[in-house]
Amino acid sequence: MIKIYGMKSCPDCQAVERQVEGDDRFQVIDIGDHVRHLKAFLRLRDNSPVFDEAKQMGYAGIPCFLLEDGTVTLSPEDVGLKSDPTDGPACGLDGKGC
């Protein structure tokens, strides 16, 4: 099962969640629902070079996809989904997106 870390308030996460609704190959985890989810996401973010560019740009790095083999990606296309073309990068510290 592919875990998707995100938040309900993130437009990119909302677009991904709509695509996987009812698809048991995916588990959507809202990092704002419980601190344990946030901690699991932060462990990934703090230890994976996949997030380096996102952190440099001031992005949260969500939605984040954790594959069954431990691979981490920020690209919906890597898991067979589509990016939301209506929004730019979401959740930037500069206030753009979210």
Residue pairs with C-beta under 8 A, 6 or more apart in sequence:
1 24
1 25
1 26
1 27
1 68
2 25
2 26
2 27
2 65
2 66
2 67
2 68
2 79
3 26
3 27
3 29
3 65
3 66
4 13
4 16
4 17
4 20
4 26
4 27
4 28
4 29
4 63
4 64
4 65
4 66
5 29
5 31
5 37
5 40
5 41
5 44
5 62
5 63
5 64
5 65
5 66
6 12
6 13
6 16
6 17
6 28
6 29
6 30
6 31
6 62
6 63
6 64
7 13
7 30
7 31
7 32
7 60
7 62
7 91
8 14
8 30
8 32
9 32
9 98
10 60
10 62
10 63
10 90
10 91
10 97
10 98
11 84
11 87
11 90
11 97
11 98
12 62
12 63
12 83
12 84
12 87
12 89
12 90
12 91
12 97
13 62
13 63
13 90
14 84
15 82
15 83
15 84
15 87
16 28
16 63
16 76
16 81
16 84
17 28
19 76
19 81
19 82
20 26
20 28
20 81
26 79
29 37
29 40
29 41
30 37
31 37
31 38
31 40
31 41
31 62
32 38
41 62
41 64
44 51
44 64
44 66
44 72
45 51
45 55
45 61
45 64
48 72
50 61
50 72
50 73
50 74
51 61
51 64
51 72
51 74
54 60
54 61
54 74
55 61
57 89
57 92
58 92
58 93
58 94
59 89
59 90
59 91
59 92
59 93
59 97
60 90
60 91
61 74
62 90
62 91
63 74
63 76
64 72
64 73
64 74
65 72
65 73
65 74
65 75
65 76
65 78
65 79
66 72
67 73
67 79
73 79
75 83
76 82
76 83
77 83
87 97
88 96
88 97
89 96
89 97
90 97
90 98
91 97
91 98
92 98
